[in-house]
Amino acid sequence: MAKLAFFLAIIGIAYWYWSGPYQKSTETLEADRLQDNAVIMQRCIKEEGRMQAAGGVAGVGDVGSTGVDAERVCAEKNKLYLQDGKWYSNKDR
């Protein structure tokens, strides 16, 4: 009987950990990745804008004067795609 109680306690603790702290930690990792991707895109777009403004020299991918071009080139360069207003990695597809 004591073995059964010990076994059930282990199962209960494992279930509690899996359903609570473990699940929250995976959500945090995804939120951090999305935040990192957004920062990467912001920096890249600013860099493209500065390169365009500095004497008309195009940036990494011969970007035109529009922000849409810079966004497209930066997304390709960093292997990201925009979905629901958030930048996801192509590796996550």
N, C-alpha and C positions, 0 to 999 in steps of 0.2 A: 504494500500500500504506500509506503514511503517513497519507493521508486517511482510509482505512478504520479504522486504529488510533485516530486522533483521534476519529472519529465514534463508534466503539464505547466509547471512554473517556467521552465526553460522555453517552452513553446509560446507561452504568454508574453514573456519578455521579448522574444524574437519578433513576435507579431507587433507588439507595441513599438519597438524600434523601427521596424520596416514601415509601419503605417504613419509614424510621426516624424521623428528627426531625420530618418533616411530620405523620405520623400521631400522634405523641405530642403535638404542639402542639394538634391538634384535640381530643384526649381531655381535655387540661388545660382547654381552654376550656369544654367541657361540664361538667366537674367544678366549675369555678368558678361557672358559671351555677346549678347545683344548690345549691351552698353559699350563693350570694347569695339564691336563692329561699327557702331554709330560714331565713335570717336575717330576711328580710322578713316571713315568716309569724310567726316568734317575736315580733318587735317589735309586729306588729299585734295578735296575741292578747294580749300583755301590756297593750297600750294599751286594748283592749276590757275586759279584766279590771279595770284601774284605773278606767275610766269607770263600770263597773258598781258597783264598790265605793265610789266617791265619791258617795254620796248616792242611789244607785239610778238615776242617769241612764244611759240606755242609750248605747251607743257608736254607731258609724257606721250600722249597719243595724238599730237597735232589737233588739240582741242580748239574749237571755234570760240566765239565770244559769248556763247550762251552757257548758262549754268547746267542745262540739260546735257549738253555734250560732256562737260566736266564730270557730271554725275555718272554718265554712262561709261566713260573711260576709266574712272576710278573704280567703278563696280567691276569692270572686266579685269583691271589690274590687280585688285585685291580678292578676286573670285567671290564676290558677294552679289546677292540679288535682293531687291526690295519686295516685301510682301506685307500687306497690312500696316504700312508705315514703319516697318522695322527691317533692319539689314540682317539677312541670314547668310551663312556660309554655304557655298555650293556643296561642300562636303556633307552637309546635313540633309541633303535631298535624298 
